[in-house]
Amino acid sequence: MKPIYACVIPLLALLGCASKGSAPHDKAPTAFGCPVASSKQGALEDLIKAKVEIAGALSGVVVNAMTCIMRNDALRIDVELANKAGDVRRVAYKFRWLDRDGLSAWDDESLKPVLLYAHATHNLTGLAPTSKAVDFRLFLIAQDQ
């Protein structure tokens, strides 16, 4: 009988420690996986307006899509830029990484140039440089003179 009790007692102890269900976590609201300030931003257009800052006139250049994912405590951003114009556009971009309080979580990145061909798309990817970065802004600037 001792071998049965030796197996049953630890098993019962483990079952007693198991949680019946976890309490719901207060997850921050997201849209397309991206953090948003409120749950009212469910449409892609609202997300793009909230996350993209444009300096100057980017005629013909639009953000078609934006998705985010959190992997290994790092925020990854995928953005699709499109050139709707019939000629080449030069654009520069950078990501501004923000912490939970909306303050800068990392020193500013340098601007990265992108050449957008006529009626073409280009994918941008950003990976947060620190786990403190839980939000972002995409900064776009026209380089056509």
PLY file of the C-alpha trace (Angstrom):
ply
format ascii 1.0
element vertex 145
property float x
property float y
property float z
element edge 144
property int vertex1
property int vertex2
end_header
0.00 0.00 0.00
2.84 2.40 0.63
3.73 2.70 -3.11
0.14 3.76 -3.93
0.11 6.44 -1.25
3.55 7.57 -2.40
2.08 8.35 -5.84
-1.39 9.54 -4.86
-0.45 12.05 -2.15
1.92 14.13 -4.33
-0.65 14.05 -7.14
-3.38 15.35 -4.82
-1.04 18.04 -3.56
-0.37 19.20 -7.13
-4.08 19.22 -7.96
-4.82 21.25 -4.85
-2.29 23.89 -5.91
-3.62 24.12 -9.45
-5.63 27.22 -10.21
-9.28 26.78 -11.10
-9.03 29.68 -13.52
-6.92 32.71 -13.83
-8.21 36.15 -13.10
-8.62 38.29 -16.21
-5.62 40.47 -16.86
-6.11 44.11 -17.66
-4.76 44.06 -21.18
-4.19 47.36 -22.91
-6.56 47.92 -25.82
-5.13 47.10 -29.23
-6.09 47.49 -32.88
-4.43 45.18 -35.40
-2.15 44.12 -32.55
-0.92 47.69 -32.05
-1.34 49.50 -28.73
-3.95 52.25 -28.76
-5.01 54.79 -26.18
-8.63 53.68 -26.18
-10.67 50.79 -27.44
-12.57 53.14 -29.77
-9.80 52.92 -32.39
-10.86 49.74 -34.11
-10.54 50.79 -37.74
-7.27 50.72 -39.62
-7.71 54.37 -40.65
-8.00 55.41 -36.99
-4.88 53.45 -36.10
-2.88 55.03 -38.92
-4.01 58.53 -37.90
-2.94 57.85 -34.32
0.45 56.30 -35.10
1.76 58.13 -38.19
3.31 61.62 -38.06
3.96 63.27 -41.43
6.28 66.22 -41.97
5.83 68.13 -45.20
3.71 67.05 -48.14
3.80 63.38 -49.03
1.72 63.62 -52.18
0.74 60.21 -53.47
2.30 58.30 -50.56
-0.08 56.51 -48.18
0.12 53.93 -45.43
-1.93 50.94 -46.63
-1.52 48.59 -43.68
-0.07 48.41 -40.18
0.22 45.45 -37.85
2.02 44.89 -34.58
3.03 41.88 -32.56
4.73 41.46 -29.21
7.37 38.70 -29.23
9.87 38.01 -26.47
9.08 41.36 -24.82
9.89 43.22 -28.04
7.32 45.13 -30.09
7.54 44.48 -33.84
5.83 46.81 -36.30
5.06 46.04 -39.96
3.93 48.91 -42.19
3.08 48.91 -45.88
3.75 52.18 -47.70
2.26 52.72 -51.15
3.11 55.21 -53.86
-0.10 56.02 -55.75
1.69 58.57 -57.94
2.99 57.92 -61.43
6.58 58.86 -60.60
9.23 57.97 -58.03
8.92 59.40 -54.50
11.72 59.71 -51.96
10.67 59.31 -48.35
12.57 58.99 -45.07
11.17 57.35 -41.95
11.98 56.50 -38.37
10.19 54.95 -35.43
9.82 56.83 -32.16
9.66 54.30 -29.31
7.53 55.21 -26.30
7.27 53.72 -22.80
4.09 53.06 -20.78
3.87 56.73 -19.80
4.14 57.99 -23.39
7.70 59.22 -22.88
10.66 58.38 -25.06
11.91 54.85 -24.34
14.94 55.13 -26.61
17.10 57.80 -28.19
15.80 58.93 -31.53
16.70 56.73 -34.46
18.20 58.27 -37.54
16.03 58.77 -40.61
16.14 55.91 -43.09
15.63 56.73 -46.78
13.21 54.78 -48.96
12.76 55.04 -52.72
9.15 54.35 -53.68
8.70 53.52 -57.35
5.58 54.55 -59.26
2.46 52.59 -58.25
4.50 50.32 -55.98
4.46 49.32 -52.33
7.29 49.02 -49.82
7.24 47.26 -46.45
8.83 48.85 -43.38
9.67 46.83 -40.30
10.52 48.21 -36.90
11.70 46.24 -33.89
11.68 47.94 -30.51
15.25 48.29 -29.23
14.23 47.77 -25.60
11.49 45.97 -23.69
10.54 49.34 -22.16
9.15 50.38 -25.56
5.48 49.41 -25.56
4.19 52.00 -28.03
5.48 53.86 -31.08
4.97 56.58 -33.65
6.05 56.30 -37.28
7.58 59.56 -38.51
7.55 60.11 -42.31
9.10 62.99 -44.20
9.19 63.76 -47.91
12.66 64.11 -49.41
11.57 65.22 -52.87
12.63 68.78 -53.57
0 1
1 2
2 3
3 4
4 5
5 6
6 7
7 8
8 9
9 10
10 11
11 12
12 13
13 14
14 15
15 16
16 17
17 18
18 19
19 20
20 21
21 22
22 23
23 24
24 25
25 26
26 27
27 28
28 29
29 30
30 31
31 32
32 33
33 34
34 35
35 36
36 37
37 38
38 39
39 40
40 41
41 42
42 43
43 44
44 45
45 46
46 47
47 48
48 49
49 50
50 51
51 52
52 53
53 54
54 55
55 56
56 57
57 58
58 59
59 60
60 61
61 62
62 63
63 64
64 65
65 66
66 67
67 68
68 69
69 70
70 71
71 72
72 73
73 74
74 75
75 76
76 77
77 78
78 79
79 80
80 81
81 82
82 83
83 84
84 85
85 86
86 87
87 88
88 89
89 90
90 91
91 92
92 93
93 94
94 95
95 96
96 97
97 98
98 99
99 100
100 101
101 102
102 103
103 104
104 105
105 106
106 107
107 108
108 109
109 110
110 111
111 112
112 113
113 114
114 115
115 116
116 117
117 118
118 119
119 120
120 121
121 122
122 123
123 124
124 125
125 126
126 127
127 128
128 129
129 130
130 131
131 132
132 133
133 134
134 135
135 136
136 137
137 138
138 139
139 140
140 141
141 142
142 143
143 144
